[in-house]
Amino acid sequence: MSFLDSRIYVAGHRGMVGSALVRALHERGGKDIITATHAELDLRRQANVETWLGQNKPDTVILAAAKVGGIHANSTYPAEFIYDNLMMAANVIHGAYASGVKRLLFLGSSCIYPRLAPQPMPEDCLLTGSLEGTNEAYALAKIAGLKLCQHYRSQYGVMFHSAMPTNLYGPGDNYHPDNSHVIPGLLRRFHEAKVNQTEAVTVWGTGTPLREFLHVDDLAEACLHLLELDTPPDWVNVGSGQECSIGELAQTVKRVVGYKGELRFDTTKPDGTPRKLLDSHLIQSLGWKPRVNLEAGLGEAYAAFLKTLP
């Protein structure tokens, strides 16, 4: 029986990843998809989570809920990033086990790997070096969630496993002026500069760090593919395999938005990790490949951003 015929709980359904998962599940024919808003269920409260899971009895759980943000947010609020993400992971994973859930997919992040990991970063470089300091708190929480799944699977025989996506973008992203990731932040700044006819847009750092980006709909398809596998890996990277510099990304966003002014770089601001490319050979060997081209995907993301403005 396909997992699509089971009762599926998507935790974090209002976020960019969660909403993409719900869209993909409906498109694939999922009939019994359950969700809960933060007001209905605070995933940081263990008793509430265990009660809700016991009452709603999902067969499959996809844990996409997370407190997320860019370099500024991670550097400014590390206590919230480690506490909130640790509690959500621990409560949902243990609660799922306690309520009899047989299948759980935990969504992590490429920031779990060491700052100076080999490039591209293979799954087995986890815990072999120091983390990038600007997002260490978030990374530690995601590592804990991954390891919880691994050890619950090993000890209890439940099929709990994880996917580690690269940098994501797409519909449903967070466009906050301070706390967003790089792509939504650039889309917003270039759009506002175009509307206000600002002379120049300044981007943090030197523009030289290399990054990999994946459209969130591609990630959703990868997750559903993993859930169809009988024996998936404990954790697996999910990346596009394509990288570009932050400077090249800024130029592409500038072109997509149609901004005609100057692009500048503030070299007094941190760059973060110099290069971050996932080795995605494992998931590709399991039959999944990304489909969305970066420039086309950025066009879709910009159109989605424009719809949020009213």
C-alpha positions in Angstrom: 0.0 0.0 0.0 1.3 3.5 -0.9 1.8 5.9 2.0 -0.6 8.2 0.1 -3.4 5.9 1.2 -2.5 6.5 4.8 -3.5 9.3 7.2 -0.8 11.9 6.8 0.1 14.7 9.3 2.1 17.6 7.8 3.6 19.5 10.7 4.4 23.1 9.6 1.8 23.2 6.8 1.7 27.0 6.6 5.5 27.3 6.0 7.1 27.3 2.6 8.1 23.6 2.8 4.9 22.4 4.5 2.6 24.2 2.0 4.6 22.7 -0.9 4.2 19.3 0.7 0.5 19.7 1.1 0.2 20.8 -2.6 2.2 17.9 -3.8 0.2 15.4 -1.6 -3.1 16.7 -3.0 -1.7 16.5 -6.6 -0.6 12.9 -6.0 -4.0 11.9 -4.7 -3.5 12.0 -1.0 -7.0 11.9 0.6 -6.5 12.0 4.3 -4.1 14.9 5.1 -4.3 16.5 8.5 -2.8 19.7 9.8 -2.9 22.0 12.8 -2.1 25.7 13.1 0.3 27.0 15.8 -2.8 28.3 17.7 -4.3 24.8 17.7 -1.1 23.0 18.5 2.2 24.5 19.9 4.8 21.8 19.0 7.1 23.1 21.7 4.7 21.7 24.4 5.3 18.0 24.9 2.0 17.1 26.6 -0.1 19.0 24.0 1.8 17.2 21.1 1.3 13.8 22.6 -2.4 14.4 23.3 -3.0 15.7 19.8 -1.2 12.8 18.1 -3.0 10.3 20.3 -6.4 11.8 19.4 -5.7 12.3 15.6 -3.8 9.0 15.1 -1.8 9.7 11.9 -0.1 6.8 10.2 2.6 9.0 8.5 4.2 12.2 9.8 6.2 14.7 7.8 7.9 17.1 10.2 8.5 20.3 8.2 7.8 22.7 11.1 10.8 24.8 12.1 11.9 28.2 13.2 14.0 29.5 10.2 15.8 32.6 9.1 18.9 34.0 7.4 22.3 34.9 8.8 20.9 38.0 10.6 18.1 36.1 12.3 20.3 33.2 13.3 23.0 35.5 14.7 20.6 37.6 16.6 18.3 35.0 18.1 20.4 31.8 18.6 18.6 30.9 21.9 15.2 30.8 20.2 16.6 28.9 17.2 18.1 26.1 19.3 15.3 25.9 21.8 12.3 26.0 19.5 13.8 23.6 16.9 15.0 21.2 19.6 11.6 21.1 21.3 9.7 20.6 18.0 11.9 17.8 16.9 11.9 16.0 20.2 8.2 16.3 20.9 7.0 15.3 17.5 9.4 12.4 17.0 8.9 10.9 20.4 5.1 11.7 20.3 4.9 9.9 16.9 6.6 6.9 18.4 4.4 6.9 21.5 1.2 7.1 19.5 2.1 4.3 17.1 3.2 6.2 14.0 5.1 3.8 11.8 6.6 6.3 9.2 8.1 9.7 9.9 10.1 12.0 7.7 12.1 14.8 9.4 13.3 17.8 7.4 16.7 19.1 8.3 19.1 21.4 6.5 22.5 21.5 4.8 23.9 23.6 7.6 24.2 20.4 9.7 27.6 19.8 8.0 30.9 21.2 9.1 31.8 24.7 7.9 34.9 23.4 6.1 33.4 20.1 5.0 34.6 18.5 1.7 32.8 19.9 -1.3 30.3 18.6 -2.4 29.3 17.6 1.1 28.5 13.8 1.5 26.2 12.5 4.1 29.1 10.8 6.0 30.9 14.1 6.7 28.3 14.8 9.5 30.0 15.5 12.9 33.5 15.5 11.4 34.3 19.2 12.1 33.1 22.6 13.6 29.9 24.1 12.4 29.5 27.5 10.8 29.2 29.9 13.7 26.4 32.1 12.3 23.9 29.3 12.3 25.3 26.8 14.8 22.2 26.9 17.1 19.9 25.9 14.3 22.3 23.3 12.9 22.6 21.6 16.3 18.9 21.3 16.7 18.6 19.8 13.2 21.4 17.3 14.0 19.6 16.3 17.1 16.4 15.7 15.1 18.2 13.6 12.6 19.9 11.5 15.3 16.6 11.0 17.2 15.1 9.5 14.0 18.2 7.3 13.4 18.2 6.0 17.0 14.4 5.5 17.3 14.6 3.5 14.0 17.5 1.4 15.3 16.1 0.7 18.7 12.3 0.5 18.1 12.1 -0.6 14.5 10.0 2.4 13.4 10.7 3.8 9.9 11.8 7.3 11.0 14.2 8.9 8.5 15.4 12.4 7.4 16.0 14.6 4.3 18.6 17.3 4.4 17.7 20.0 1.7 20.0 22.6 0.4 19.0 26.3 0.3 15.3 26.5 -0.6 13.2 29.2 -2.3 9.8 29.4 -3.9 6.1 30.2 -3.1 5.4 30.8 0.6 8.8 32.1 1.4 9.5 34.6 4.2 10.1 38.1 2.8 10.8 39.9 6.2 13.3 42.7 5.6 15.7 41.5 8.3 15.0 37.9 9.0 14.6 36.4 5.5 17.0 34.0 3.6 19.1 35.3 0.7 16.7 34.8 -2.2 13.5 36.3 -0.7 15.6 39.1 0.8 17.1 39.9 -2.6 13.7 39.7 -4.3 12.2 42.2 -1.9 15.1 44.6 -1.9 15.4 44.7 -5.7 11.6 45.1 -6.1 11.5 48.0 -3.6 14.5 49.6 -5.3 12.7 49.3 -8.6 9.5 50.8 -7.3 11.3 53.6 -5.4 13.8 54.2 -8.3 16.6 53.8 -5.8 20.1 54.4 -7.3 21.7 51.2 -5.9 21.1 48.0 -4.0 23.7 46.8 -1.5 24.2 43.1 -0.8 25.9 41.8 2.3 29.4 40.4 2.0 31.8 40.1 -1.0 29.5 38.3 -3.3 32.0 35.5 -3.7 30.6 32.6 -1.5 29.1 29.8 -3.6 25.6 28.5 -2.9 23.2 25.9 -4.2 19.5 26.5 -4.5 16.5 24.2 -4.8 12.9 25.1 -5.7 10.6 24.0 -2.8 8.4 22.1 -5.2 11.4 19.9 -6.1 12.0 19.3 -2.4 8.4 18.2 -2.0 8.7 15.7 -4.8 11.9 14.4 -3.3 10.1 13.9 0.1 7.3 12.0 -1.4 9.7 9.9 -3.4 11.6 9.0 -0.2 8.3 8.1 1.6 7.5 5.6 -1.2 10.8 3.7 -0.6 10.7 0.6 1.6 14.1 1.1 3.1 15.3 4.8 2.7 18.7 5.9 4.1 18.7 7.3 7.7 19.3 10.7 6.2 19.9 11.8 2.6 20.9 15.1 1.0 18.5 16.8 -1.4 20.1 19.3 -3.7 20.0 20.7 -7.2 23.7 19.9 -7.9 24.1 23.4 -9.4 25.9 26.3 -7.6 26.4 30.0 -8.2 28.1 32.8 -6.4 26.0 35.3 -4.3 27.1 37.9 -6.8 25.8 35.9 -9.7 22.6 35.2 -7.8 22.1 38.9 -7.2 22.6 39.7 -10.9 20.0 37.1 -11.8 17.5 38.4 -9.3 18.1 41.9 -10.5 17.4 40.7 -14.1 14.3 38.8 -13.1 12.9 41.8 -11.2 13.8 44.3 -13.9 15.8 46.6 -11.7 18.0 49.0 -13.7 20.1 50.5 -10.9 23.6 49.6 -9.5 24.5 46.6 -7.5 27.0 47.1 -4.7 28.6 44.8 -2.0 29.1 45.7 1.6 32.4 43.8 2.4 32.2 44.7 6.1 29.3 42.3 6.5 29.9 38.5 7.0 29.9 36.1 4.1 29.1 32.9 6.0 30.4 29.6 4.7 32.7 30.1 1.7 31.1 27.2 -0.3 28.0 25.0 0.3 27.2 22.3 -2.2 25.5 19.1 -1.3 26.6 15.7 -2.7 23.2 14.5 -3.9 24.4 11.3 -5.7 22.6 9.1 -3.1 19.1 10.4 -3.7 19.6 10.5 -7.4 20.7 6.9 -7.3 17.4 6.2 -5.6 15.5 7.6 -8.6 14.9 11.3 -7.9 16.1 14.4 -9.9 15.3 18.1 -9.6 13.3 19.7 -12.4 13.1 23.5 -11.9 15.7 25.7 -13.5 17.0 28.5 -11.2 16.1 31.5 -13.4 12.7 30.1 -14.2 12.2 29.3 -10.5 13.2 32.8 -9.5 10.6 34.1 -11.9 7.9 32.0 -10.3 9.1 33.1 -6.8 9.0 36.8 -7.8 5.4 36.3 -9.2 4.5 34.7 -5.8 6.1 37.6 -3.9 4.1 40.1 -5.9 0.9 38.4 -4.9 1.8 38.9 -1.2 2.1 42.7 -1.5 -1.7 43.6 -1.3 
